[in-house]
Amino acid sequence: MIAPRTLDPGLASHDRVYRTLRQQIMHGELPPGQALTIRGLAEQFGLSMTPVREALRRLAAEGAVTLSASGRVATPELTNDRIEELAALRALLEPELASRALPRVHMALVERMQAINAANQEAALRRDAVGYLRTNLEFHRLLYLRAQSPAILAVAETVWLQLGPTMRALYARLVRREPPQHHRMIIAALKAGDEPGLRLAVRTDVTQGLRHLVT
């Protein structure tokens, strides 16, 4: 079940629902194949069905949910081919974002990334798959925002959105006890201004976990 959230009254109703659901899906708060109903969501958000329907249409356009011919709405269950495709996109987009960010990186940013990485480790120790995924994406997004490349970042976030439920299932299965070692390699490359090392660390980090899903 989707937990009700406090919605920003300054946003249109459908946009508030869209943003809340989008964040929950991206952070893996919903498992793959989770069925959603317009009526149930409308009740949870205290809205009519029209803005909920519009929010789901937007999410479907981004690949965050699937809409069947019968009107069934669910979070995606990805095939091996689809996982490999999305992993390839991450391997292309995210090293480029990191490379573009590198000239604008400063020590305060690195320190913030280290703090997020510590929170990522705490989530791993708690076996908190959702918290692990949320802090992992926060770690990457903080760096990529420095790239000042909003179009590339928007595409990368769409990939994260489509992968969210599947990544939650992956991390729950792996039960990590520590953050990925490649986070430390990313931080080291940032401190050294090592662009090739940064690209390699990011590419490895964003693809290694997905390999466990492909059988």
Secondary structure as a PSIPRED ss2 file (coil, helix, strand):
# PSIPRED VFORMAT (PSIPRED V4.0)

   1 M C   1.000  0.000  0.000
   2 I C   1.000  0.000  0.000
   3 A C   1.000  0.000  0.000
   4 P C   1.000  0.000  0.000
   5 R C   1.000  0.000  0.000
   6 T C   1.000  0.000  0.000
   7 L C   1.000  0.000  0.000
   8 D C   1.000  0.000  0.000
   9 P C   1.000  0.000  0.000
  10 G C   1.000  0.000  0.000
  11 L C   1.000  0.000  0.000
  12 A C   1.000  0.000  0.000
  13 S H   0.000  1.000  0.000
  14 H H   0.000  1.000  0.000
  15 D H   0.000  1.000  0.000
  16 R H   0.000  1.000  0.000
  17 V H   0.000  1.000  0.000
  18 Y H   0.000  1.000  0.000
  19 R H   0.000  1.000  0.000
  20 T H   0.000  1.000  0.000
  21 L H   0.000  1.000  0.000
  22 R H   0.000  1.000  0.000
  23 Q H   0.000  1.000  0.000
  24 Q H   0.000  1.000  0.000
  25 I H   0.000  1.000  0.000
  26 M H   0.000  1.000  0.000
  27 H C   1.000  0.000  0.000
  28 G C   1.000  0.000  0.000
  29 E C   1.000  0.000  0.000
  30 L C   1.000  0.000  0.000
  31 P C   1.000  0.000  0.000
  32 P C   1.000  0.000  0.000
  33 G C   1.000  0.000  0.000
  34 Q C   1.000  0.000  0.000
  35 A E   0.000  0.000  1.000
  36 L E   0.000  0.000  1.000
  37 T C   1.000  0.000  0.000
  38 I H   0.000  1.000  0.000
  39 R H   0.000  1.000  0.000
  40 G H   0.000  1.000  0.000
  41 L H   0.000  1.000  0.000
  42 A H   0.000  1.000  0.000
  43 E H   0.000  1.000  0.000
  44 Q H   0.000  1.000  0.000
  45 F H   0.000  1.000  0.000
  46 G C   1.000  0.000  0.000
  47 L C   1.000  0.000  0.000
  48 S C   1.000  0.000  0.000
  49 M H   0.000  1.000  0.000
  50 T H   0.000  1.000  0.000
  51 P H   0.000  1.000  0.000
  52 V H   0.000  1.000  0.000
  53 R H   0.000  1.000  0.000
  54 E H   0.000  1.000  0.000
  55 A H   0.000  1.000  0.000
  56 L H   0.000  1.000  0.000
  57 R H   0.000  1.000  0.000
  58 R H   0.000  1.000  0.000
  59 L H   0.000  1.000  0.000
  60 A H   0.000  1.000  0.000
  61 A H   0.000  1.000  0.000
  62 E C   1.000  0.000  0.000
  63 G C   1.000  0.000  0.000
  64 A C   1.000  0.000  0.000
  65 V C   1.000  0.000  0.000
  66 T E   0.000  0.000  1.000
  67 L E   0.000  0.000  1.000
  68 S C   1.000  0.000  0.000
  69 A C   1.000  0.000  0.000
  70 S C   1.000  0.000  0.000
  71 G C   1.000  0.000  0.000
  72 R C   1.000  0.000  0.000
  73 V E   0.000  0.000  1.000
  74 A E   0.000  0.000  1.000
  75 T C   1.000  0.000  0.000
  76 P C   1.000  0.000  0.000
  77 E C   1.000  0.000  0.000
  78 L C   1.000  0.000  0.000
  79 T C   1.000  0.000  0.000
  80 N H   0.000  1.000  0.000
  81 D H   0.000  1.000  0.000
  82 R H   0.000  1.000  0.000
  83 I H   0.000  1.000  0.000
  84 E H   0.000  1.000  0.000
  85 E H   0.000  1.000  0.000
  86 L H   0.000  1.000  0.000
  87 A H   0.000  1.000  0.000
  88 A H   0.000  1.000  0.000
  89 L H   0.000  1.000  0.000
  90 R H   0.000  1.000  0.000
  91 A H   0.000  1.000  0.000
  92 L H   0.000  1.000  0.000
  93 L H   0.000  1.000  0.000
  94 E H   0.000  1.000  0.000
  95 P H   0.000  1.000  0.000
  96 E H   0.000  1.000  0.000
  97 L H   0.000  1.000  0.000
  98 A H   0.000  1.000  0.000
  99 S H   0.000  1.000  0.000
 100 R H   0.000  1.000  0.000
 101 A H   0.000  1.000  0.000
 102 L H   0.000  1.000  0.000
 103 P H   0.000  1.000  0.000
 104 R H   0.000  1.000  0.000
 105 V C   1.000  0.000  0.000
 106 H C   1.000  0.000  0.000
 107 M H   0.000  1.000  0.000
 108 A H   0.000  1.000  0.000
 109 L H   0.000  1.000  0.000
 110 V H   0.000  1.000  0.000
 111 E H   0.000  1.000  0.000
 112 R H   0.000  1.000  0.000
 113 M H   0.000  1.000  0.000
 114 Q H   0.000  1.000  0.000
 115 A H   0.000  1.000  0.000
 116 I H   0.000  1.000  0.000
 117 N H   0.000  1.000  0.000
 118 A H   0.000  1.000  0.000
 119 A H   0.000  1.000  0.000
 120 N H   0.000  1.000  0.000
 121 Q H   0.000  1.000  0.000
 122 E H   0.000  1.000  0.000
 123 A H   0.000  1.000  0.000
 124 A H   0.000  1.000  0.000
 125 L H   0.000  1.000  0.000
 126 R C   1.000  0.000  0.000
 127 R C   1.000  0.000  0.000
 128 D C   1.000  0.000  0.000
 129 A H   0.000  1.000  0.000
 130 V H   0.000  1.000  0.000
 131 G H   0.000  1.000  0.000
 132 Y H   0.000  1.000  0.000
 133 L H   0.000  1.000  0.000
 134 R H   0.000  1.000  0.000
 135 T H   0.000  1.000  0.000
 136 N H   0.000  1.000  0.000
 137 L H   0.000  1.000  0.000
 138 E H   0.000  1.000  0.000
 139 F H   0.000  1.000  0.000
 140 H H   0.000  1.000  0.000
 141 R H   0.000  1.000  0.000
 142 L H   0.000  1.000  0.000
 143 L H   0.000  1.000  0.000
 144 Y H   0.000  1.000  0.000
 145 L H   0.000  1.000  0.000
 146 R C   1.000  0.000  0.000
 147 A C   1.000  0.000  0.000
 148 Q C   1.000  0.000  0.000
 149 S C   1.000  0.000  0.000
 150 P H   0.000  1.000  0.000
 151 A H   0.000  1.000  0.000
 152 I H   0.000  1.000  0.000
 153 L H   0.000  1.000  0.000
 154 A H   0.000  1.000  0.000
 155 V H   0.000  1.000  0.000
 156 A H   0.000  1.000  0.000
 157 E H   0.000  1.000  0.000
 158 T H   0.000  1.000  0.000
 159 V H   0.000  1.000  0.000
 160 W H   0.000  1.000  0.000
 161 L H   0.000  1.000  0.000
 162 Q H   0.000  1.000  0.000
 163 L H   0.000  1.000  0.000
 164 G H   0.000  1.000  0.000
 165 P H   0.000  1.000  0.000
 166 T H   0.000  1.000  0.000
 167 M H   0.000  1.000  0.000
 168 R H   0.000  1.000  0.000
 169 A H   0.000  1.000  0.000
 170 L H   0.000  1.000  0.000
 171 Y H   0.000  1.000  0.000
 172 A H   0.000  1.000  0.000
 173 R H   0.000  1.000  0.000
 174 L H   0.000  1.000  0.000
 175 V C   1.000  0.000  0.000
 176 R C   1.000  0.000  0.000
 177 R C   1.000  0.000  0.000
 178 E C   1.000  0.000  0.000
 179 P C   1.000  0.000  0.000
 180 P C   1.000  0.000  0.000
 181 Q H   0.000  1.000  0.000
 182 H H   0.000  1.000  0.000
 183 H H   0.000  1.000  0.000
 184 R H   0.000  1.000  0.000
 185 M H   0.000  1.000  0.000
 186 I H   0.000  1.000  0.000
 187 I H   0.000  1.000  0.000
 188 A H   0.000  1.000  0.000
 189 A H   0.000  1.000  0.000
 190 L H   0.000  1.000  0.000
 191 K H   0.000  1.000  0.000
 192 A H   0.000  1.000  0.000
 193 G C   1.000  0.000  0.000
 194 D C   1.000  0.000  0.000
 195 E H   0.000  1.000  0.000
 196 P H   0.000  1.000  0.000
 197 G H   0.000  1.000  0.000
 198 L H   0.000  1.000  0.000
 199 R H   0.000  1.000  0.000
 200 L H   0.000  1.000  0.000
 201 A H   0.000  1.000  0.000
 202 V H   0.000  1.000  0.000
 203 R H   0.000  1.000  0.000
 204 T H   0.000  1.000  0.000
 205 D H   0.000  1.000  0.000
 206 V H   0.000  1.000  0.000
 207 T H   0.000  1.000  0.000
 208 Q H   0.000  1.000  0.000
 209 G H   0.000  1.000  0.000
 210 L H   0.000  1.000  0.000
 211 R H   0.000  1.000  0.000
 212 H H   0.000  1.000  0.000
 213 L C   1.000  0.000  0.000
 214 V C   1.000  0.000  0.000
 215 T C   1.000  0.000  0.000
